[in-house]
Amino acid sequence: MILVPDLTDIEKNATSEAERRIARLLREIDGDPDAVAFHSVKLRSHTYKQQAEADFVVLWKKLVIVVEAKGGGIRKHEGNWYSIDRRGDWHKLATSPMEQAQSAMYALRNILREEGVGWFAQEAVVITPDIDSPPRSVEWQPTHWLARNDMSIAELTRAFDKIAENTQKPPANRKLARIDDLRTRLFGHFTRMPVIDAQRGAVIEEQNRATAGQARVLASLARNPRVLVFGGAGTGKSLVLVEAAKQEADQGKSVLITFRSPALEGFFAPHVIGRDIDLLPFDRLVPTKTYDVVFVDEAQDLMTADGMDRIDGTIVGGRSAGRWRMFLDQNNQAHVDGQFDEDVLEIVTAEAFPVDLSLNVRNTRAIVHTVQEYLGADVGDPGIVHGEKVRWRTTEGDSSLAGAESVAEELVADGVRADDIWIIRTDSSAPPENTKRGFVVTSPKYAKGLEAEHVIVCELPESFDEAGTAAFYVAVTRARVSLDMVFSREDKRRIQYLVRQQLEKN
């Protein structure tokens, strides 16, 4: 069974050992290929009411099971319910564990039905792994309270099957939930995208929310052996990749994440630490080693016959029959590094299930509109982040690095940390370096696939050919919070020419 989040995160974040024990068992259950167990991990922000009241939400054979887990002892005395800890101390509960599970079940049911999912069967279950015999009551069926004797893979599977066999029957003349829709909605409600730093401003908080599109892609990745994920810069492709790779590794599969740009290794490494996931740039792949699942980020950089043949050799069963996920941006970014062959993409697309990420979760509305206006590139709907306007700075003479550094100093004077500022020289392909003033100066080649909170773009490429346009595209789509453009008057005229070109195309 798929766990969301994976067992490593549950072990770290669960509030009780009982939840950890249940999670370990759930992961090993394989009686339903569509089964998913969502654990209520409380992160630093974006908590949801329905999760605060349920320890697990399990999708099992078209049935939604809401589980309340209680470790230690449970006892009812003089009409009140108590939990008993390992020291023997009694703690009064506001309601019975079953009432807690049922309350969460009804809340989740109402939320999903209000969203138009339709009718689906749901049950509330209590699991108390530390007591021998569950309490009996006319308020619940005996099958719905599990105890110590049920704490094995076989017994828990049997218990879920029995609950599913005797669950509610669909009412007449009611719209029924499609299993795919129900599964995707659950991914949407209970999946959190990786949080790097959720406490550094409203814009960053807003961007960390998982979108409906990301949930749909995660659900598709879990069910399909070969998936091609299309999305413009800023639509969250790499974050979805991370979560999907963790789920695959959690199922005991050997997993590889590969990419062309070495700079991406630094992005992925903190997210996969402690997990059995190999993280290797494309040029360091071992020809003789194969993996159960292969993830390719920025796949447009490797979309050639030779690149795909090399990927083919890393997958158990090969590219046509194995399990892989490729994430790519077909916009101008495809021409910054590596090579891109449309004919090869057509072949690869025929081998996979294609899905799209269409909501920009990185860039502000102003940045998205700038990219669309000047380059005609689709970087998704600017539906999440409002943020600041793009600031245009015109310099006398050449648009130099010195001018960009002056803008960076203004940002620092306004309270921005120097570490959060990138200066991107669009006419360069040099690796990142620090100026004497402490600012990172990089190029589109090394910034591609990554992001910074504040970006200053300077030194336009000499020509807006495929490579030059691609470099400009990458540079202006790296910013999460603010974007400053430092250009000369001549650069301004060339930018205006780009706009005219887009208008003529339309």
N, C-alpha and C positions, 0 to 999 in steps of 0.2 A: 504494500500500500504506500502511496506517495504521502509524505509528511510535508506540511507547509506551516512554518519553516522546516528546514531539515533537522535531523536529530541533534546535530552539533549545536545548533542555536537553541533548541528546546532544552538540552542538558544544561546549557549556560543560563537560560532565562526563566525556566520554570520555577514556580513559587513553591513547589513541594516535590518530595521524592516520589510520591504517588503518581504525579503527572509524568515524571520521567520514566517510571516503570511501565506505565500504560503506553507511552510513546514508543518505547523499545519494542513492545509486543505488536503494536499497530503497524510498525514499519515492516515486520516480518510476515504479516498476513497477505496472502495473494489469492484469495478466493474470488475476487472481483477485479477485472483489469481496469475498470473505471474508478475504483475506490480511491478516495482522497480523505485524509484526516487533517483538519486545520486546527492548530493549537493557538490558544489565546495568549500569545506572548505580548507583554506590555512593554512597548518601546518608550523612548524618551518623549515622544509627542504623537499626535494623531491617534489617540486611543478612541475606540468605538464602543458605544454603550453595550451592544449585543455581545461583544467579546468580554467585557468586564464581568459578565454573569455566566459565562460558559467556558469550561476548560478545553473541551474538544467539540468540533462539529465534524461529523463523519458522514460522507456520502457513500452509501453502501447499497448496491443493487437497487438504484432509483429511490432509495429511502434516505432521508436526512435524519441522522441520529445526533441529538444534542446531549453531550455527556458532562455530568458534574462529577469530578473526582474528589474524594475526601480520604486523606490518609489518617492513620491513627484509629482511635475508637469512635463510634457513633452511638449515641443512646438517647432515647426519649424518656423523660422523667417529669411526671406531673404536668403533662401537656406541652412541655418545652423540649426542644432538641438541643443536644450538646455534642461537641467534639471533645475527644479526650486525647491529649498529647502524650508523648513518650514518658513524661514524668508523672503521668497520672492526673494532671490538672484538667479540670472541666472548663470548657468555654462555651457559653451560651450562643446559639445560632439564632439569627432573626427569623428564619423559616427552616423547614426541613430541607435536606439535600434534594429531595425529589421536587419540592416546590421551586427551588432555585433552578433546576434543570428545565422544568416545565415553563417557568417564566421566560427563560432565555429562548426556549423553543418557540413560544408564541410571539416573542418580539422579532425573532428572525423570520418567522412565517409572514408576519405582517409587513415587514420591510420588503421581502421578495415579492409578495403578492401585489403590494402597492406599485412595484416597478413593472408589473405586467407579466411576471414569469408564469403565472397560472397555478393551478392546484398541484400540490405534491404531497406525498405522504411524509409525515414527520413523527418522531417518537422521542421521548425524554428518558434518559437512562442515567442511573447513578452507579458509579464503580467505587467500592470501598475495599481496596486490596489487603487491608490489614485486619479485617474481621472475618471470622469463620462463617457466620450465618447472617444474611441480611435481615433486617427487621421486616415483619409482615404487616400489611395493612390493606384494607379494602380500597385505599386511595390509589393504589398502583398494582399492576400485574407483577407476579413474582419474577417473571422473566426479565423485568426492567431494572432490577437491582442486582448487580453482580458483586461477588465478594472474592475471598482468597482462592477458593477452588476454581474460579474462572480465570485465574491469572496464568494462562498459558496460551500459546498461539492457537492450538487446536480448540480449546474451550471457548476462547473469545470469538473465534470464527463461528463456532457452533451457536453461541449466544446471539451473535448478529444475524445469522441465518434464520434462527427461530423468530427473532423479532420481526425480520423482514417478511417471513411467511405469514405472520398473523397481524400484519399492520392494516391500517385503514384501507378500504377500497375506494376507488374514485367515485365521487358523486355523479349522478346523471346530469347532463346538460351543463357541464362546467369545462372551461378551458383547462387542459392538462399541460403541465410544464414539460417541455422537451428536455431530455436528460442533458443534451449539449448546452442548452441555455442555462439550466440550473447549475451545471458544473462551472460554467464561465462566470456566472454571477457570484458563486461562492468564492472563486478565485479573486474576483474583484473586491469583495467585502473583506476577505481575510488575508490577502497577500499584502505585505508591506515591501516596498522596494528598499534596497539598501540605504541606510541613513548614515551619511558620513559626518555631518555636523548639523543637527536640526535646531541649534540654538543661536544661530548667528544672523537672524534677520527674517522678516516676514516673507521676503521673496524666496529665500532658500527653503523655508518651511513649506511653502506652497508647491514648490517643484518636487518635493520628495514624495508627494502622494502618488500612489499607483493609479493609473488611468484605466478606463474600461478597455481600451485597446491593448494595453499591456496585459491585463487579465486574460483577454481573449487569446493573445499570443501564447501566454504561459499554459493555458488549457490546451491549446493546439499542440504545443511542444510535447506535452505529457502523453498525448494520444497517438501522434504520428511519427513514424520512424525517420522520415526525411522531410525537413521543413526549410523553406527559404523565406527569410524575414526581410521585407523591404521597408525602409524608413529613411527620411531625410535626416540631416544633422540635427541633433537635439531632441529626437523623438524617444530616446531612452533605450536604444538597441543594446548597448553594452550592459546596462543594469538588468535588463530582462535576461540576457545571456548568463550573467552571474547566477541569478536565482535558479534558472533552468539547469545549469551545470551542477549546482549544489544538490538539486533534487535527484539528478541522475546518479551522482556519486553516492548519495544516501541509499540508493537501491542496490548498492554493491557493484555497480558497473565501473569499469575503467574509463576514465574521462580525460580528454585532451582539449585544452583551449589553445588555439593558435591564431596568429595574426602576422602581418608583415612588419608593422612598425614596432621597433624595440621599445618605444616609449610606453606602449600599452601594458607592458609587463608590470610597470610600477603602479598602474591603475588596478589591474586585476589581483595582484599579489595579496593586498590586505583583505580582500573579500573571500579568498579561497584558503587562507591559512588554516592549517589544522585539518584539512580535508584531503582525501586521496584524489587529487586533481593535478595532472601535469600541465604546467604553464610554459609553453615554448614558442618563441618566435618562429616563423615559417622556415627561416634559413638554418635553424638549429634542430629541425626534425630528424629523428633517427629513422633511416629508411627501413630498418628491419622490425621496428616496433609498431604494433597495431593496438587500437583501442575499441572498446565496445561502443563508445559515443564520442564523436568529434564535433567540437564547436569552432567555427571560423568567424572571427570578427573582422570587420572592414573587408569582407570577401571580394569587393570590387577590385581591390589591389592585386588579387590572385586569380582573377577571372580570365585565365589563358589556358590553352590546352596543356602546356607543361605544368602550370600551377595546379590545375584540377587533377592531372594524372598523379602528381605527388600527394595530393590530399587523398586520392583514391587508395593509395598504398598504405595509408595510416588507419583505415577503417576496417574493422572485422566485417567481412562480407563484401567489401568494396563499396564504391559510391552508389552503385545502382541497387544494391540489396542491403547495405548496412544501415547504421543509424547515425545521422549527422544533422547539424543545424548550421546554416550559413546566414549571416547578418550582413546586409549590404545597403549602400546608398548609391543609387543610380545617377544622382545629380552630378554636378561638376567635380565633386570630390574624387571621382574615379580616375582623374587625370593628374593627381598630385604626386602619387608614388605608386610604383608598380605599373601593371598594364591591365587593360580592360578590353575584352573581346565580346561584342554583342552576340556573335554566333555561338560562342561557348556558353554564355549566359542562357541562351535559348535551350541548349541541350540540358544544362543543369536544371533549369526550371521544369522541364518535362519529367525529371526524376523525382520531383518533390512536391509537397503541399505548400502553396504560397500563401503568406499572410502579410498584412500591412500594419505598420504603426503610423497613425495619422495625426497624433496630437503632440505638438511640441512641448516638451516638459523642461527644457533648458532655457531657451531664449525668451526674452521679453517680447511683448507684442510689437514694440517698435523695431526690434531687431528682425523679427520674422518678416514684417512688412518691408523692411529695407532689402532683405535678401530677395524677396519676391519681386520687388519693384526694379532692382538693378540687375538681377541675374535671371529672373524668371524661374528660379529653382523652387521646388516644392519641399519645404521643410516642415510641413504639417500645419494643422490649424493652431493659431496662437491663442488657445483657449484657456491657458492656465495662468501665465505670469504677466502681470501688468508692467511693473517696474518703471525705469526711467526712459526718457527719450534718447535716441542716438544723438550724440553731440558731435558736430562737425567743426573742426578747427582748421582754419586756413592759415598757412605760414607764408612768409615772404621768402622767395627763393625755393630751394629744394625742401621737400618734406623729410627732414632728417631725423635721425635717432635722437638727437639733442632736443628737438621739439617734442617728441613723444615722452622723453624723460621729464620735461617740464610739466606736461600734463599729469604724469604719474606723481610728481611731487605735490601738485594741487590736490590730487585724491588723498594722498597721505595727510596733508594739512587738514582735510575734511574728515579725517578719522579712519580712513581705509588702511588696513595693514599692507605693508609693502609686499609681503609674501603672497597676497591675494591678487596681485597685479601682474599681468603679462603684457609685454610689448611684442607685437608680431610684425615682422618685416616681410611684407608679402612678396618681395622680389628676391628673397633669400631661401636657401635650402640648408642652412647651417644648423648644427645642434644647439640646444639652449645653452646660454651662458648668463652670468650675472655681471651687470655693469658695476662700475665703481660706486655708484649710488645705491646698489643693492637690489636693482630690479631685474627680473627675468626677461631676457630678450631671446625670442625663439623664431622659428620659421613655420610655415604651413606644414611642411613635411613632418616635423616633429610634434606639432600641436594637434595633428589630425587624430580624431578619436578621443581626445582629452578635452578638458574645459577648465576655465578659470572664472572667478567671480567678476573680475574687472579686466577688460581687454582694451588695449590701445593699438590701433592698426596704423601703420605708417609705411612709406616707401612702396608705392604701387609697382606692380610688375611692368616691365617695359612694353609688353604687348598683351592685349586681352585675347590671345589665342586660347586654345583648349587648356594649356598648362597655366597660363596667366589667369584666366577666369577661374580655374579650379583653385588656384592659390588664394585668390581674393575670397572665394566662397568659403573655404576652410577658415580663413582668418576671421571673417565677420560672424561666424556661427559658433565661436568658442565661448562667448561671454554668457554668464548666468545672470549677472546683475546690471552691469553698465558697459556700454561700448562707446569709445571715442575714436574718431577718424581724424588723423592728422595728415593733411594733404596740402600740396602747393596749389597755386591757382591753375597751373597746367594740369595737375592731377584732377582737379575739379572738372575741368573741361572734358577730360577723358571719361570721367565717371558719368557726366551728363550724356556723353555719346552712348554709353552703355544703356542708359534709360531709353534713348531714342530707338536703339536697336530692339529693345524689348517691346516698345510700343508698335514698331513696324511688324514684329512677329505676330502680335495680337490683332 
